[in-house]
Amino acid sequence: MEITRVTDKADLLRFIKLPYRLYKNDPVWVPPLLMEQKSQFDAKRNPTLDHCRHALFLLEEDGRPVGRVAAFIDLLALETWKEPIGLFGYYECIENDAASQMLLNAASGWLRDNNMKVMRGPWSFVSQEWGLVIEGFSPSPTVMAPYNPPYYEDHMTGYSLHKVKDLLVYYLSVAEGYKIPDRIMTHTDQVAKRYGVKVRSVDMKHYDDEVRQVIGLSNRSLTGNWGYTPVTKAEAEAIGRDLKPVIQPKGVLFAEDTDGNTIGFAIALPNANVLLKGLNGRLLPFGWLKLMRGLPKLTSYRLFALGVVPEYQGKGIDSLLYRALCESLNTPDTWMEINYVLEDNHPMNNAIRKLNAKPLRRYRIYQKEI
């Protein structure tokens, strides 16, 4: 086996396509759209790369890729975190300890050569695609959520990477009898009355303005959260562009105070992975039709983001938004995954548990000094 660095478009395509071969017999994995995967490594489509320096590595055996990894330095993260932390991600590998060591050595070596003192991951060039699954390997992951086989955990610990943070995932299922607890109904009625809060759906006629609202709220509400980096204007525009064909207005809600100021938001994305199974990452010839016809009918969602501005945190606005989403999306078979929640974000975890959401999955972020 030997490590090679990706240096041209042909190598990049082999890097991108490797999971489609490694997971082809895994019934849980959902092949992501190949065009979307390519866009993550295209600076013209992914403005995150504007503030990242990166290296991509392939592990080959007899000329055939059997593993891959990315090492990168997010300059915006360095400025925000004030620590020399380099990142690794896009890790895929056959079940072979030596192969794993070679890949992680390549990533840590590149980071060390670029003056990083700590290696952290798995991470990616896309918001909300972090972590290694260590609990809850089924059902299939929702849209934009990572997936991996169980043995990857051994690869991480075998390289002396240790846990730095766990990300928790919950779910609600109306088909399993879920309903909003009476105490939450009473509590959120009181919250709405006490603070004069109203909840509204996204206004698609002013979509670009709404996107700017979300990014501004996100940057205000998440400042200080572990792993947070501010979203740039270019990233905001790219996120808005990519999500516009997918979102349903009933799944994007804003909370406003008595003066009409937006104080919180919640975004639940239709779980397009339900429709992507069987397409093998391609929309042609009939994938587009399946996707466009199927998206409005989906009753499976991922709660992608929720934020409340600092001055309204701890006042029950998050519970009010959860309730409003549940009511807005409610059907006899609505299923919603709440993904991710930092394990030590106790107010958010408490609010979710009070909603009677059930634990589903756990992701782990690892790191080590290099």
C-alpha positions as CSV (number, residue, x, y, z in Angstrom):
1,M,0.0,0.0,0.0
2,E,1.1,3.5,-0.7
3,I,-0.1,7.1,0.0
4,T,-0.5,9.5,-2.9
5,R,-1.5,13.1,-2.7
6,V,-4.4,14.3,-4.9
7,T,-2.9,16.6,-7.5
8,D,-5.3,16.6,-10.5
9,K,-8.9,16.2,-11.5
10,A,-8.6,12.5,-12.2
11,D,-7.3,11.8,-8.7
12,L,-10.0,14.1,-7.2
13,L,-12.7,12.1,-8.9
14,R,-11.2,8.8,-7.5
15,F,-11.1,10.4,-4.0
16,I,-14.8,11.5,-4.3
17,K,-16.0,8.2,-5.7
18,L,-14.3,5.9,-3.2
19,P,-17.2,5.7,-0.7
20,Y,-19.6,4.6,-3.5
21,R,-17.5,1.4,-3.9
22,L,-16.7,0.8,-0.2
23,Y,-20.4,1.1,0.8
24,K,-22.0,-0.4,-2.2
25,N,-23.2,-3.5,-0.2
26,D,-24.2,-1.5,2.9
27,P,-28.0,-1.3,3.1
28,V,-27.9,1.6,5.6
29,W,-25.7,4.0,3.6
30,V,-27.4,6.5,1.3
31,P,-25.3,7.5,-1.8
32,P,-25.1,11.3,-1.8
33,L,-25.5,13.1,-5.1
34,L,-22.2,13.0,-6.9
35,M,-22.6,16.5,-8.2
36,E,-23.0,17.7,-4.6
37,Q,-19.9,15.9,-3.5
38,K,-17.9,17.4,-6.3
39,S,-19.1,20.9,-5.3
40,Q,-17.6,20.5,-1.8
41,F,-14.1,20.5,-3.4
42,D,-14.8,23.3,-5.9
43,A,-13.8,26.8,-4.7
44,K,-16.3,28.3,-7.1
45,R,-19.2,26.5,-5.5
46,N,-18.0,26.2,-1.9
47,P,-16.8,29.5,-0.4
48,T,-15.6,27.7,2.7
49,L,-12.5,26.9,0.7
50,D,-11.8,30.6,0.5
51,H,-10.5,30.5,4.1
52,C,-9.1,26.9,4.1
53,R,-5.8,25.4,3.0
54,H,-6.1,21.7,2.5
55,A,-4.4,18.5,1.2
56,L,-6.2,15.4,0.0
57,F,-4.6,11.9,0.3
58,L,-5.5,8.6,-1.3
59,L,-4.3,5.2,0.0
60,E,-3.8,2.8,-2.9
61,E,-3.2,-1.0,-3.0
62,D,-2.2,-2.4,-6.3
63,G,-3.2,0.8,-8.0
64,R,-6.7,0.8,-6.5
65,P,-7.9,3.3,-3.9
66,V,-8.7,1.6,-0.5
67,G,-8.7,4.7,1.7
68,R,-8.8,8.5,1.7
69,V,-8.4,11.5,4.1
70,A,-8.4,15.3,4.0
71,A,-6.2,17.5,6.1
72,F,-7.0,21.2,6.3
73,I,-6.5,24.4,8.1
74,D,-9.5,26.7,8.5
75,L,-8.0,30.2,8.9
76,L,-11.3,31.5,10.2
77,A,-11.4,28.8,12.8
78,L,-7.9,29.6,13.9
79,E,-8.8,33.3,14.3
80,T,-12.0,32.4,16.2
81,W,-10.6,29.6,18.4
82,K,-7.2,31.2,19.1
83,E,-5.6,27.7,19.1
84,P,-3.4,26.0,16.5
85,I,-5.9,23.3,15.7
86,G,-5.8,21.6,12.3
87,L,-8.6,19.4,11.0
88,F,-9.1,16.1,9.3
89,G,-12.1,14.6,7.5
90,Y,-13.5,12.8,4.6
91,Y,-12.0,9.7,6.2
92,E,-12.8,6.4,4.5
93,C,-10.8,3.2,4.9
94,I,-11.0,-0.6,4.5
95,E,-11.0,-2.6,7.7
96,N,-7.2,-2.7,8.0
97,D,-5.2,-1.1,10.9
98,A,-2.1,-0.5,8.9
99,A,-4.1,1.3,6.2
100,S,-5.7,3.5,8.8
101,Q,-2.3,4.3,10.4
102,M,-1.0,5.3,7.0
103,L,-3.9,7.6,6.3
104,L,-3.9,9.3,9.7
105,N,-0.1,9.7,9.6
106,A,-0.4,11.5,6.2
107,A,-3.0,13.9,7.7
108,S,-1.2,14.6,10.9
109,G,2.2,15.0,9.1
110,W,0.8,17.6,6.8
111,L,-0.9,19.5,9.7
112,R,2.3,19.3,11.7
113,D,4.4,20.6,8.7
114,N,2.0,23.5,8.6
115,N,2.6,24.4,12.2
116,M,-0.5,22.9,13.8
117,K,-0.2,21.5,17.3
118,V,-3.5,19.6,17.5
119,M,-5.4,17.4,15.0
120,R,-9.2,17.4,15.3
121,G,-11.9,15.6,13.4
122,P,-13.7,14.1,11.6
123,W,-14.7,17.5,10.1
124,S,-15.8,18.7,6.7
125,F,-16.0,21.7,4.4
126,V,-19.8,21.7,5.0
127,S,-21.7,23.1,8.0
128,Q,-23.3,20.4,10.2
129,E,-21.4,17.5,8.6
130,W,-19.1,16.6,11.5
131,G,-18.3,13.6,13.6
132,L,-18.0,9.8,13.6
133,V,-21.0,7.7,14.4
134,I,-20.3,5.6,17.5
135,E,-23.9,4.7,18.5
136,G,-27.0,4.3,16.5
137,F,-25.8,2.9,13.1
138,S,-29.4,2.6,11.9
139,P,-31.7,3.8,10.5
140,S,-30.1,5.4,7.5
141,P,-28.7,8.9,8.0
142,T,-30.8,11.9,7.2
143,V,-29.8,14.5,4.6
144,M,-26.4,16.0,5.1
145,A,-25.6,13.7,8.1
146,P,-22.4,11.5,8.1
147,Y,-22.4,7.8,8.2
148,N,-19.6,5.2,8.8
149,P,-19.1,1.6,9.7
150,P,-18.5,0.7,13.4
151,Y,-14.9,-0.2,13.0
152,Y,-13.9,3.4,12.3
153,E,-14.0,4.0,16.0
154,D,-11.2,1.5,16.5
155,H,-9.2,3.3,13.8
156,M,-9.5,6.5,15.7
157,T,-8.6,5.1,19.2
158,G,-5.9,3.0,17.6
159,Y,-4.2,6.2,16.5
160,S,-4.5,7.6,20.1
161,L,-7.2,10.1,19.1
162,H,-9.4,10.7,22.0
163,K,-12.9,12.1,22.5
164,V,-13.1,15.9,22.7
165,K,-16.9,16.3,22.2
166,D,-20.0,14.1,21.5
167,L,-22.9,15.3,19.4
168,L,-26.3,13.9,20.3
169,V,-29.2,13.1,18.0
170,Y,-32.8,12.6,18.9
171,Y,-36.0,11.8,17.0
172,L,-39.8,12.3,17.2
173,S,-42.2,9.9,15.4
174,V,-45.9,10.6,15.2
175,A,-46.4,7.0,13.8
176,E,-44.9,5.7,17.1
177,G,-47.5,7.8,19.0
178,Y,-45.6,11.0,19.6
179,K,-47.5,14.1,20.6
180,I,-46.3,17.3,22.3
181,P,-46.6,16.9,26.1
182,D,-49.4,18.9,27.7
183,R,-46.9,20.6,30.0
184,I,-45.0,21.9,27.0
185,M,-48.3,23.2,25.5
186,T,-49.0,25.1,28.7
187,H,-45.5,26.3,29.1
188,T,-45.1,27.6,25.5
189,D,-48.5,29.3,25.7
190,Q,-47.2,31.2,28.7
191,V,-43.9,32.0,27.0
192,A,-45.7,33.4,23.9
193,K,-48.0,35.5,26.1
194,R,-45.3,36.7,28.5
195,Y,-42.9,38.0,25.8
196,G,-45.4,38.7,23.1
197,V,-43.7,36.3,20.7
198,K,-45.2,35.3,17.4
199,V,-44.0,32.6,15.1
200,R,-44.2,32.8,11.3
201,S,-43.0,30.8,8.3
202,V,-40.3,31.9,5.9
203,D,-41.4,34.4,3.2
204,M,-40.2,32.9,0.0
205,K,-41.0,36.2,-1.9
206,H,-38.2,37.8,0.1
207,Y,-36.0,34.7,0.3
208,D,-32.6,36.4,0.1
209,D,-33.5,38.8,2.9
210,E,-34.7,35.8,5.0
211,V,-31.4,34.0,4.4
212,R,-29.5,37.1,5.7
213,Q,-31.8,37.1,8.7
214,V,-30.9,33.4,9.5
215,I,-27.2,34.0,9.1
216,G,-27.2,37.1,11.3
217,L,-29.3,35.2,13.9
218,S,-27.0,32.2,13.7
219,N,-23.8,34.2,14.2
220,R,-25.4,36.0,17.2
221,S,-26.9,32.9,18.8
222,L,-24.1,30.4,18.4
223,T,-21.2,32.7,19.4
224,G,-19.3,30.9,22.2
225,N,-20.6,27.5,21.2
226,W,-17.9,24.8,21.0
227,G,-16.7,24.4,17.4
228,Y,-18.4,27.6,16.2
229,T,-17.0,29.7,13.4
230,P,-18.8,32.7,11.9
231,V,-20.6,32.2,8.6
232,T,-19.2,34.6,5.9
233,K,-21.4,36.5,3.5
234,A,-20.3,34.3,0.6
235,E,-21.1,31.1,2.6
236,A,-24.5,32.5,3.5
237,E,-25.3,33.1,-0.2
238,A,-24.1,29.6,-1.1
239,I,-26.1,28.0,1.7
240,G,-29.2,29.9,0.6
241,R,-28.7,29.0,-3.0
242,D,-28.2,25.3,-2.3
243,L,-31.2,24.9,0.1
244,K,-33.7,27.0,-1.8
245,P,-34.8,24.1,-4.1
246,V,-35.2,21.7,-1.1
247,I,-36.8,23.6,1.7
248,Q,-40.5,23.7,2.5
249,P,-41.8,27.0,3.9
250,K,-43.6,25.2,6.7
251,G,-40.3,23.9,7.9
252,V,-38.5,27.2,8.2
253,L,-39.9,29.3,11.1
254,F,-39.0,32.6,12.7
255,A,-39.9,33.9,16.2
256,E,-40.5,37.6,16.5
257,D,-41.0,39.9,19.5
258,T,-43.7,42.5,20.0
259,D,-41.7,45.0,18.0
260,G,-41.4,42.7,15.0
261,N,-37.7,41.9,15.7
262,T,-36.6,38.4,14.8
263,I,-35.3,36.7,17.9
264,G,-35.0,33.1,16.9
265,F,-35.3,30.6,14.0
266,A,-35.7,26.9,13.3
267,I,-35.0,25.1,10.0
268,A,-36.2,21.5,9.3
269,L,-35.0,20.1,6.0
270,P,-37.0,17.5,4.2
271,N,-35.0,14.3,4.4
272,A,-34.1,13.9,0.7
273,N,-32.1,10.8,1.6
274,V,-35.4,8.9,1.5
275,L,-35.5,9.7,-2.2
276,L,-31.8,9.3,-3.0
277,K,-31.7,5.6,-2.2
278,G,-31.3,3.6,-5.3
279,L,-30.1,6.6,-7.4
280,N,-26.4,5.7,-6.8
281,G,-25.6,9.4,-6.5
282,R,-26.9,10.4,-10.0
283,L,-29.9,12.4,-11.0
284,L,-29.9,11.3,-14.6
285,P,-31.9,10.0,-16.4
286,F,-34.9,9.9,-14.0
287,G,-33.5,11.0,-10.6
288,W,-34.5,14.7,-11.1
289,L,-38.1,13.6,-11.6
290,K,-38.1,11.4,-8.6
291,L,-36.6,14.2,-6.4
292,M,-38.8,17.0,-7.6
293,R,-42.0,15.0,-7.3
294,G,-41.1,13.4,-4.0
295,L,-39.8,16.4,-2.0
296,P,-43.2,18.1,-1.4
297,K,-44.6,14.7,-0.2
298,L,-41.9,13.9,2.3
299,T,-42.9,13.5,5.9
300,S,-39.4,12.8,7.2
301,Y,-37.2,15.7,8.3
302,R,-34.0,16.7,9.8
303,L,-34.0,19.6,12.3
304,F,-31.0,21.3,10.7
305,A,-30.6,24.4,12.8
306,L,-32.2,26.3,15.7
307,G,-31.0,29.5,17.3
308,V,-32.2,32.1,19.7
309,V,-30.5,35.5,20.2
310,P,-28.6,35.7,23.6
311,E,-31.0,38.1,25.2
312,Y,-33.8,35.7,24.8
313,Q,-32.0,32.5,25.7
314,G,-33.2,30.6,28.7
315,K,-36.7,32.0,28.3
316,G,-38.4,29.1,26.6
317,I,-38.2,30.4,23.0
318,D,-36.5,27.3,21.9
319,S,-39.4,25.1,23.2
320,L,-41.8,27.5,21.5
321,L,-40.0,26.9,18.1
322,Y,-39.9,23.2,18.6
323,R,-43.6,23.1,19.3
324,A,-44.4,25.3,16.3
325,L,-42.3,23.1,14.0
326,C,-44.1,19.9,15.3
327,E,-47.4,21.5,14.6
328,S,-46.4,22.9,11.3
329,L,-45.1,19.6,10.0
330,N,-47.6,17.3,11.7
331,T,-49.0,14.4,9.7
332,P,-50.0,10.9,10.8
333,D,-46.5,9.7,9.9
334,T,-44.2,12.7,10.5
335,W,-40.7,11.7,11.6
336,M,-38.1,14.3,12.6
337,E,-34.5,13.9,13.5
338,I,-33.0,16.6,15.8
339,N,-29.4,16.7,14.8
340,Y,-26.8,17.8,16.3
341,V,-26.9,18.9,19.9
342,L,-23.7,19.3,21.9
343,E,-23.6,16.9,24.8
344,D,-22.8,19.7,27.3
345,N,-25.5,22.1,25.9
346,H,-27.6,21.3,29.0
347,P,-30.4,23.8,28.3
348,M,-31.0,22.5,24.8
349,N,-30.8,18.8,25.8
350,N,-33.2,19.5,28.7
351,A,-35.6,21.2,26.4
352,I,-35.5,18.3,23.9
353,R,-36.0,15.7,26.6
354,K,-38.9,17.6,28.0
355,L,-40.5,17.3,24.6
356,N,-40.2,13.5,25.0
357,A,-37.8,13.1,22.1
358,K,-36.0,9.8,22.0
359,P,-32.2,9.3,21.7
360,L,-31.2,8.0,18.3
361,R,-27.6,8.4,17.5
362,R,-24.3,9.7,18.9
363,Y,-21.4,11.3,16.9
364,R,-18.0,11.8,18.3
365,I,-15.3,14.4,17.5
366,Y,-11.7,13.3,18.3
367,Q,-8.4,15.0,18.6
368,K,-4.8,14.5,19.7
369,E,-1.6,16.6,20.1
370,I,0.7,16.3,17.1
